[in-house]
Amino acid sequence: MITIFGIFIVLGGIATLFLRLFIKNNPTLNWFSTRKSIQIILVGAALSVISGMFFYAEPGTAYAVQYPWGGQKGVFRQGINTKMWGRLIPIQFELPIKYVIPNGEGEVGEQSKYANVDIAKYWAFSDAVKARIATSVVISINTEDEHQFLSVADRNKTERNLIRSRIIPNIDQAIKNTCKLMDAQDYISGQAADFDRYFKDQLENGMYQLEEFTLNQKPDVIGDSTTIRTVVNKEAKQKRFKIKVRNGEIIRERGNSLKAYGLTVIQAVVTEIDWEETFDKRLQLQKEEVAQTQLEKQQAEREFYRAQKEKAKGEANKAQERARLEKEQIQQTIEAETKAKVAEFNLVEERKKYEVAQFQAKTKKTLADAEAYQNAKLVSAGLTPQERAEWEYKTSVGVARELKELKLPQVYMEGSQKQGEGNLLQSLIGAEMAKNMVQKRE
């Protein structure tokens, strides 16, 4: 711009010199003296020279300066730099390239002079479903290696040519290869992240070499124990593509990489996909089916939890009843154990009473034996017949009275006796009668 302005100033100075030769007595032309005209020409020439010698480098832009004598240099800093009438090839540090889906009027929205914006193209997935794929890619140039930058600038001449002839073809090839690796159904079912990963990896490291393979689908068998029908899909054999791999390494296309131009992929993502109308209808049906399935699932879960609630309630009732029965059982057990203990104590008490009665009976028998022995001695000492008869009478009367008053144990157990030994009852009666007789005689 300064050069053109300087040229106009030079032409104006030359014009004033020639006009003064042909037009006389003109106040305006008389003001432009020969000296002033020459000064104007020199100022215009200086402006033209200055604009050819220097240029202003904008921030965020690298410049390849190619001199008329064949040399060149790279400028990566903003400010005023020399170009010495050389050619400038400006290239931005980062090159934004976007594919956008047009609106209903066919417009792509707001444009920017720093971004390359194009309308998104239709691409076919492996199941032949087509869609417009909007992408956002940011490419960075190499500002560290001046030689490589100058080589790229020299081979591509302009930034626009670099984008159109090098970068966009790589983007298109990466999208095409990635679409071949999956179905549209796979993309919407959770492989969108894989799509972005494959897309960026190919831009950074080179295009995949793909090989075709056939996916044989087994026919579905529908039926029960009596009837079986085989449903065969007409598209049972579907052509698919996969990445070629050798010795665990991915095989890529040679020479088809942005790295060869010193370009680095900063960003490569899919921002939007506009599916074809038929697939949109299929997606809508799937959404409705999924919504219905979710509703039925929720209803089934509700019934399940209701059944679990009833089951838990029944278990709680069972536990409560079990606790009640266990409490009753414990009470009955304690009562039974108490009765058993009482019976055991009673048995011990009766046994003690019996033992006491036995000892008392033995004591009385011993005393009776002693009294009988004494009486026998008295009798053997000599009684008159009259005294004997009187003694026998009194003895019988006393025996009768003693038998009446005699208190024997309620329980009596008789064991075996040796031959010649008398009955305990007889011994007791005899002892008591003998005792009474002795007392009366005294």
Buried (B, 14 or more C-beta within 10 A) or exposed (E): EBBEEBBEBBEBBBEBBEBBEEEEEEEEBEEBEEEEBBEBBEBBBEBBBEBBEEBEBEEEBBBBBBBEEEEBBBBBEEEEBEBEEBEBBBBBBBBBBBBBBBEEEEEBEEEEEEBBBBEBBEBBBBBEBBBBBBBBBBBBBBBEEBEBBBBBBEEBEEBEEBBBEBBBEBBBBBBBBBBBBBBBBBBBEEBBEBBBEBBBBBBBBBBBBBEEEEEEEEEEEEEEEEEEEEEEEEEEEBEBBEBEEEEEEBBBBEEBBBEEBBBBBEBBBBEBBBBBEEBEEBBEEEEEEEEEEEEEEEEEEEEEEEEEEEEEEEEEEEEEEEEEEEEEEEEEEEEEEEEEEEEEEEEEEEEEEBEEBBEEBEEBBEBBBEBBEEBEEBEEEEEEEEEEEEBEEBBEEBBEEBBEEEEEEEEEEEEEEEEEEEEBBEBBBBBBBBBBBEEEEE
